[in-house]
Every structure is written in C-alpha cells, then in structure tokens.
Amino acid sequence: MTGTASGISNLLSEELEYAAPEIVVNQALQKDWKDECRRSLESPETFWAEQANQFVWTRPWTKVMEWDGVHHQWFVGGKTNITVNALDRHANSSRRNRAAYIWLGEDGSERIVTYGQLYRMVCRFANGLKSLGVKKGDRVVIYMPLVIEGVVAMLACARLGAIHSVVYAGLGHTALRDRIVDARAKIVIAGDVGFRRGKTIALKPIVDEALDGVDFVERVVVFSRRAAELTDREVDFNDLMKFPAECPAEEMDSEDPLFLLYTSGSTGKPKGVVHVHGGFMVGTTYHLASFFDVGEQDVFWCTSDIGWVVGHSYIVYAPLCAGVTTLFREGAVDYPNPGTAWEIVERYAVSKMFTAPTALRMFMRYGESYPAQYDLTSLRVIACAGEPLNPEAWRWAQTHLAGDGKWGYVIDNWWQTELGGPAIGTPPTYPMRPGKCGLAVPGAEADVVDEQGNAVPAGVGGRLVLKRPFPNMLRTIWGNAARYEGDWQQIPGCYVTGDVAVKDKDGYITVLGRADDVLNVAGHRIGTAEVESALVSHPAVAEAAAIGVPDPLKGETIKCFVQTRAGHTPSDALAAALIEHVRRELGPIATPSAIEFVTALPKTRSGKILRRFLKAKELGQDAGDVSTMEG
Ligand code: AMP
C-alpha cells in the first residue's frame, strides 16, 4: 500500500497553512494542546484517570487500563451508569433549568427541554420499558425520527442497562431487519412517521415489513404522530411516558455494553460495533471540551442524526455529560430554503457546529449569497468529519461561513464508528493545512505504516493505523469477536483502520480514502480524495467521485463522476477542461480518462460517497450490500 501520493506534485502537498483565528485561539478551552498530547502518551493512566475523576462513579475503579495487545479495558472494576452523569448530576444541581436541547422541526416548530425535564422524561420512559420486562443486557432496537423522544429512548435503555442499537430511520426494511436479527432485539422502539423536505415519510410499514416473521421481538413501542393503529404486540410510546418520574439507574460495570451501532457499511456488510458505559463516557466528553472546544457557554449544533455515531457521541452522550445546550433539527438542513441553516445560526446564536463535508459541498453548490444574508458572527468553530474535507470546500466555508477568520474557524477531524470520537484532527488553536486532516489527538497514537508495521517516511502513503487503544474505542464486534481481533492482528502492534493516508514532516495526516478504493494507475497508487479534491477545486464542480476501471495497459484508469455547481452546465468542453485541470493539479499519472456528469452522486445515508456502488455499476457487477444507500 506504500507509494500513495508519492511523486505526484499536487495541491494537497502544497505547504499551505492558515493560522488559527485569534478570536478562536483566545477563547479556546484547551490552549496547551501539545502538552496535552504529550502527557496522554507519556502517562496514559494518569491522564485518563484525571478525566475519569470528573465523573460520578458508584464504585471507584481499581486499575485505569488493561491491554493485551488486542483486547482493552478501562477504569477496571469501576461502577457507574452513563445516565447518572448525563442527567442526575445536572437535574440535581443549578443546571436543572438550563436547556439540554433546543429541538427544531422543518415547519418552524421549536421545543426546548431542560435538564430537569429530560431527567423526568427518561425516568418515566425507563419505568415504562421496565414494565415491558426490559432489563440489563437486553437489546433494544430504536428506529426513530430525529426527535427528543428518540434521545429519551436511548437514555432510558442506558438507564436500565439495556443495550440500545439505533438504526437510522432512513434505512430500508432489509437493513433494519438484518440489524434486529443480528442484535436479537427483545424490543423495537419506532416512530410511525418522519418529516423531511416537507413530506411525511411512513416508517411504520418499514418496521412491519422488517419484523414480518421475526418472533423473538416481544413488543414494539410506537411513537405515533399520526395516530397509528396498534396491534396486540404494539405499545403506545406515550403510555410508557405515564410512569413515575423517578427511576434509579442500574449500576453498570465500566465495561458493560452501552450500545451497538452498525457501521454505515460504505465498504461492505454492516457490523455491530460495541461501545461501553465507562470509556465512552470519559473519552467522548473529554474530546468535546478539549478538541471541539464546546462548553457550558455554547449553543452547540450537531447536524448529524442519532442513527450515526456522531449523533451518539455529540448529540446525546458527551454534550449531556458536559451539561451543554445542544440544538438539533429533524429534516433536511437546506429545507425549506438553502439559507435555513444560517437563519438558525443567527436566531439561536449558535457558537459551535459539527457537520460533514457533504453538507459544506452542498452549501458551496448553492453559493455564498445565502450565508451572506445572515449574521453568522456567533460561529466560532465549525468542525467537519465523515469524509475528506476537500481544500476548496474548506476555503469556501472558511471564507463565507467563518468570515475568513474574523469570527470563526472551520476544522477537520477524522474518526470512525469504531472509535467513538476524533482520533486525528486540527484543534481550534492550530493552523489548518487545507486538504490535511490534522494531527493525532490526545490519547491517540496514529501512524502511517507499511504492511509490516514500519512507519513510512513523510510524504509517502501507507496504511493508517492506531498504535494503542483509548477509552472510547470499540471493545468488540457483536457476535463476531474474530472480526474485531482481526483488526488488531493484521499488522503487529497496530489497529488497522482500513484507510490509507500520508503524513507530512510535522505530523499532519492527510486521509486519502479507504484502502479498498485506492486507485492504481501504472503502478502509482493514488487516493480517491486527491483526484476528487482536485476536481472540487475547479469553480464548476460541486462534488466528485473517482473510481478505478481495469485497463490492460495501465492496470487501472481513472473515471470520475461530477456534479456541477449552480450556474454551470455539463458539456464535452467542460469535461475536457476538468481533465486538463486535474492533470495540471496532480500531474499526468492522475489524469482521468473519462468524466461523466451526474445530477447526484450515490451516497450512504450518512453522506459518504459510495464509490463501491459506482464501480460495480461501471463494471456491470453486483454492488454487494447497499442497504445504507440513500434514495
Ligand atoms: P463511519 O464509521 O461509517 O463513520 O466511517 C468512517 C470512515 O469515514 C473512515 O474510516 C474514513 O474513511 C472516513 N472519514 C471519516 N472522517 C474523515 C475525515 N475527516 N477525513 C477523511 N475521511 C474521513
């Protein structure tokens, strides 16, 4: 896998650096990032114990960590329940009447829920679930629209020690069924409808179809916004909200599972990633303050969904543990109009935002006239994760959303469902190098290595690995320990992430894409991200996907799929100009052999480009598991 990007003079390796804006640096919660990184690696036990000490434990741990090279445990022997830290601590303090959530609907509706109210809602619903026989260790699948009740369902499961598995309520019945079966869920909690782009989306028929013939699911709790008729197996969500508003939290071992989350499946069959109460709580909350710079003073808008890991970590658990006010919204971020997001930022004085490159590219496609109509000066940090953040998308967002640094900063961070929180990124106090994700965060020891595990020199591509575990990292794959163990055993001493990357001399890491997607042209390995970012740097291009097509002469040639920005029309002349543009940016070996214009790129529901699907289609093959595909 070595050799990626080597020898290619390109826009990604330009030594471009953009200093962190003064206003962001001055206000940042964590200023001594370098020291934080050093301490976390030199004495991890002291470092993580310091973080864990900020939480309520009903029994203290006896050992900070144990690691045998594959399996790891944190805060060993410690007892807690994440909901005690997410709810009780605040509900029993002066934070009781502070807003935990500002929830918005596409139709303009608004709901504000305080910590005190949330505590009571969760207790009521937990008692309701208890009445259905839910207990510690049971699996509960949640298929809910992005509403407060979805969060309540998650927290109520955690309170009882049941293991929730949220399935994004945009996935179809096969995906839902596969997950229900794999987790062997006792209960399913589902909404009857969701609202998106002004339309009502029926969820209940999908649940019914997914459950057809599945006899081990005992009850289905229906959150009904359209007065759905219930069968004998079904229970009304609201009936479970009538139970008493006090429910003691089940005492959980630090290592007891908190949730299963099936990965988005951009590379194959989804797997149930297992996260636990103690480590997930400590790690994700730590990164919220230290990396994302989010604290009590903020209004934090995370545009993800509870169906994804970002939602678990940064809509639900970490912000609640930190006592933060979080905004989230059901529906599309560009509906009812392309300026909607910026209207919300202005109205609620959103100060920190977490979004994805796919959203930034969409805003860029609409153009800067929309954000220009609103006061965005409250926005200090816009953190972006999920896919490579193309330099041009970064520049556009930094200029038009962050006032070119006058008030804010757009930063990149890399992680996976498996990791629960960021492992690489540019902290708000560090210079951003567009196209480069950033540096390893405290606790993470990231490196780029060859197949034997030797670090490759700066500027040379290789496998992106992590050389030690951290508290918020997965413990296993549900029902498939071998698959988990395999990720630690392919390369000695390394957790293999499945991505390819290149590091510069200062440790900044560029993620080039998934190892499976990497292009191989005449013996040169080229990251999909490089070609796509080169295309996106052209003013006519909004989004692009690059795939390798087998070629008898070159091994592979590069085919690109391109969606144009508003005001640009596809034509042969534009295709030729784009090929020439990539050639100029990346050099002759990375020149695409074909450009196909598309009106939309196939994506996972979480917004990742599905190159595997494009490639299978191009080659007339079966695309494999595409159950998480959008549309
Ligand atoms: P998932 O677990 O489905 O969220 O997918 C994780 C994968 O998304 C990673 O392995 C990367 O391939 C990709 N990814 C996430 N964040 C970034 C980022 N900031 N830059 C590049 N790729 C990313």
Boltz pocket constraint, residues with backbone or C-beta under 6 A from the ligand:
constraints:
  - pocket:
      binder: B
      contacts: [[A, 263], [A, 264], [A, 265], [A, 266], [A, 309], [A, 384], [A, 385], [A, 386], [A, 387], [A, 388], [A, 389], [A, 412], [A, 413], [A, 414], [A, 415], [A, 416], [A, 417], [A, 418], [A, 437], [A, 497], [A, 498], [A, 499], [A, 511], [A, 513], [A, 514]]
      max_distance: 6.0
